[in-house]
Amino acid sequence: MSFDLQDIPLDSAASAAIAAQGLEYRLLDPGNRAALAAWIQADVRGFHRARPRKSDATHQLQVLTDRRVLGVYDPKAADRETPVATVSGWPAGLTVPGGRSVDAWAVSSVTVSPTHRRRGIARALMAGSVADARAAGAALAMLTATEATIYGRFGYAPAAQAATITIDRPRVRWIGPAAPGRLELVEPAELRNDAAALVRRAVARTPGEIDRWPGLLDRVLGLIDLERDFARATRVVRYDDEDGQPQGFVTYRITRELDEPGILDFDFLVAATDDAERALWRFLVEQDFVTAVRGRLRSIDEPVAWLLEDPRAITVSDVVDHLWVRVLDPVAALSARVYGATGTLTLEIADPDGPADGTFELEVAGNGRGELRRVDDTPSAPMATPTRAAPSTRRSRPSQGIRLGVQELGAIYLGGVRPSVLARAGRLAEVAPGSIALADRMFASERTPHLSIWF
Ligand SMILES: CC(=O)SCCNC(=O)CCNC(=O)[C@H](O)C(C)(C)COP(=O)(O)OP(=O)(O)OC[C@H]1O[C@@H](n2cnc3c(N)ncnc32)[C@H](O)[C@@H]1OP(=O)(O)O
């Protein structure tokens, strides 16, 4: 997707819904630093965060220049320059099973001031962001959520989970193979050039990972403000293969009291190969003078349990819905991924008044590539406010097929949830015996989907 994000017209339905409240929906000009700075203040306030340091605000201003930034303004407010609601969006690739990247629209910074909540502003912003995503040609919209109760009503579903993994360091005995390369402790700034390429390769290996935006690595590596405690504590180790080529890195910090062993926290383990992944895990879990090793936003399917003699040394906690997906264009979304089994499956998708509504046929050939085509003659419906999926009343087709809502489609899309689980929950039905079992096999992903960042 390459176009000027400013060229997308402001969604008229969202504008009208906001105007009906006596408020104004505005697209911010990336050159207007004062307006963006006020928007940032509203954004952090909306998330109950402290006012940003100057270095963070400057960094955020830079990040926002590549995004579509929208605000809602109250002409009656004492401070009319600070928005009462915020949202931002930008095009980003999402890795799907098989390693391709699908054009997606990332939605972030959805906040409504505590003084203006529960009068439909977020609903209008969500409809506006879907309109933006469709105008940008995105196959789906995606987000990470503060609360799991908000986005289902807008057609989003959790598609990739994440968890905190804590390892009891004294119980660690490594039984995995030794990696053939070597580890190198490097200063964060030294890694800046290699990091972006390594991250791109790591993202392409895992369904659920999204393209990183310019600036994210600077934040992760602590390069925004070198004097900050976070930056001073951040250490980086890189894994190079036998030929001396960098294949991964991990950033970590050890927190400890005087004379006490510490806790190692890592939040960015990037591995472009399995050797790199194992070597970096080994480095982390074999640290001396450390009682625990803790990684947040890790996969729920980490191989580390099979690399330690005592799998009970590992505690998996805080398993959360992490990546939420809202399918907008089923043909583009489902034709991008690779499937676990061949077959032909009809999908009757209920997306009342939404763009994904209709009947489609998914055909998967021997190479796992899938092709989806619409088999009804429903014109692409204009986006209205989506609601929870309702059971379809369409006549069932004789072939193998399933009936599901757009939320359920989002849930199974990356292979993180089996259709049969949704069927047991009464949220998905088969049109002929055996269809759910076929859907389970077809939607399976070789690798469990996982997203390792917030956005
Ligand atoms: C992708 C992201 O950015 S995630 C970040 C989300 N933002 C935050 O958590 C910041 C703090 N919270 C907020 O700023 C606001 O409360 C928001 C953005 C979550 C909601 O804004 P509002 O303008 O109050 O929401 P709005 O009035 O449009 O409500 C729309 C619907 O969502 C529901 N809803 C809104 N907030 C919540 C919530 N926190 N939990 C459950 N339901 C909610 C409303 O009840 C309403 O339901 P219904 O119309 O289907 O009956």
The ligand as an SDF file (V2000), in Angstrom:
LIG
                    3D

 51 53  0  0  0  0  0  0  0  0999 V2000
   -6.8340   -0.0910   19.9810 C   0  0  0  0  0  0  0  0  0  0  0  0
   -6.7250    0.7050   21.2120 C   0  0  0  0  0  0  0  0  0  0  0  0
   -6.3420    1.8300   21.1560 O   0  0  0  0  0  0  0  0  0  0  0  0
   -7.1670    0.0080   22.6940 S   0  0  0  0  0  0  0  0  0  0  0  0
   -7.4040    1.3700   23.7800 C   0  0  0  0  0  0  0  0  0  0  0  0
   -8.8140    1.6490   24.1990 C   0  0  0  0  0  0  0  0  0  0  0  0
   -8.7740    2.8500   25.0510 N   0  0  0  0  0  0  0  0  0  0  0  0
   -8.6500    2.8180   26.3850 C   0  0  0  0  0  0  0  0  0  0  0  0
   -8.6670    1.7810   27.0180 O   0  0  0  0  0  0  0  0  0  0  0  0
   -8.4890    4.1560   27.0790 C   0  0  0  0  0  0  0  0  0  0  0  0
   -9.5210    4.3480   28.1700 C   0  0  0  0  0  0  0  0  0  0  0  0
  -10.8920    4.2100   27.6690 N   0  0  0  0  0  0  0  0  0  0  0  0
  -11.4510    5.1000   26.7940 C   0  0  0  0  0  0  0  0  0  0  0  0
  -10.8180    6.0480   26.3370 O   0  0  0  0  0  0  0  0  0  0  0  0
  -12.9070    4.9100   26.4310 C   0  0  0  0  0  0  0  0  0  0  0  0
  -13.5940    4.4020   27.5440 O   0  0  0  0  0  0  0  0  0  0  0  0
  -13.1460    3.9910   25.2300 C   0  0  0  0  0  0  0  0  0  0  0  0
  -12.3620    4.4820   24.0450 C   0  0  0  0  0  0  0  0  0  0  0  0
  -12.7100    2.5650   25.5590 C   0  0  0  0  0  0  0  0  0  0  0  0
  -14.6530    3.9740   24.9210 C   0  0  0  0  0  0  0  0  0  0  0  0
  -15.0560    5.2670   24.5180 O   0  0  0  0  0  0  0  0  0  0  0  0
  -16.5980    5.7170   24.5380 P   0  0  0  0  0  0  0  0  0  0  0  0
  -16.7300    6.9020   23.6730 O   0  0  0  0  0  0  0  0  0  0  0  0
  -17.0330    5.8330   25.9460 O   0  0  0  0  0  0  0  0  0  0  0  0
  -17.3250    4.4720   23.8800 O   0  0  0  0  0  0  0  0  0  0  0  0
  -18.7670    4.5150   23.1780 P   0  0  0  0  0  0  0  0  0  0  0  0
  -19.6740    5.4280   23.9590 O   0  0  0  0  0  0  0  0  0  0  0  0
  -18.6280    4.8130   21.7430 O   0  0  0  0  0  0  0  0  0  0  0  0
  -19.2270    3.0150   23.3890 O   0  0  0  0  0  0  0  0  0  0  0  0
  -19.4630    2.1360   22.3180 C   0  0  0  0  0  0  0  0  0  0  0  0
  -19.8540    0.8030   22.8990 C   0  0  0  0  0  0  0  0  0  0  0  0
  -18.7320    0.2370   23.5880 O   0  0  0  0  0  0  0  0  0  0  0  0
  -19.0680   -0.0190   24.9470 C   0  0  0  0  0  0  0  0  0  0  0  0
  -17.8540    0.2610   25.7260 N   0  0  0  0  0  0  0  0  0  0  0  0
  -17.1410    1.3890   25.7060 C   0  0  0  0  0  0  0  0  0  0  0  0
  -16.0910    1.2680   26.5260 N   0  0  0  0  0  0  0  0  0  0  0  0
  -16.1500    0.0380   27.0620 C   0  0  0  0  0  0  0  0  0  0  0  0
  -15.3550   -0.6500   27.9860 C   0  0  0  0  0  0  0  0  0  0  0  0
  -14.2810   -0.0980   28.5230 N   0  0  0  0  0  0  0  0  0  0  0  0
  -15.7120   -1.9080   28.3020 N   0  0  0  0  0  0  0  0  0  0  0  0
  -16.8290   -2.4840   27.7610 C   0  0  0  0  0  0  0  0  0  0  0  0
  -17.6160   -1.8520   26.8750 N   0  0  0  0  0  0  0  0  0  0  0  0
  -17.2840   -0.6040   26.5460 C   0  0  0  0  0  0  0  0  0  0  0  0
  -20.2000    0.9200   25.2600 C   0  0  0  0  0  0  0  0  0  0  0  0
  -20.9640    0.4440   26.3270 O   0  0  0  0  0  0  0  0  0  0  0  0
  -20.9530    0.9010   23.9490 C   0  0  0  0  0  0  0  0  0  0  0  0
  -21.6880   -0.3020   23.8650 O   0  0  0  0  0  0  0  0  0  0  0  0
  -22.9900   -0.5200   22.9630 P   0  0  0  0  0  0  0  0  0  0  0  0
  -23.2230    0.7460   22.2030 O   0  0  0  0  0  0  0  0  0  0  0  0
  -22.6490   -1.6530   22.0630 O   0  0  0  0  0  0  0  0  0  0  0  0
  -24.0460   -0.8570   23.9260 O   0  0  0  0  0  0  0  0  0  0  0  0
  1  2  1  0
  2  3  2  0
  2  4  1  0
  4  5  1  0
  5  6  1  0
  6  7  1  0
  7  8  1  0
  8  9  2  0
  8 10  1  0
 10 11  1  0
 11 12  1  0
 12 13  1  0
 13 14  2  0
 13 15  1  0
 15 16  1  0
 15 17  1  0
 17 18  1  0
 17 19  1  0
 17 20  1  0
 20 21  1  0
 21 22  1  0
 22 23  2  0
 22 24  1  0
 22 25  1  0
 25 26  1  0
 26 27  2  0
 26 28  1  0
 26 29  1  0
 29 30  1  0
 30 31  1  0
 31 32  1  0
 31 46  1  0
 32 33  1  0
 33 34  1  0
 33 44  1  0
 34 35  1  0
 34 43  1  0
 35 36  2  0
 36 37  1  0
 37 38  1  0
 37 43  2  0
 38 39  1  0
 38 40  2  0
 40 41  1  0
 41 42  2  0
 42 43  1  0
 44 45  1  0
 44 46  1  0
 46 47  1  0
 47 48  1  0
 48 49  2  0
 48 50  1  0
 48 51  1  0
M  END
$$$$
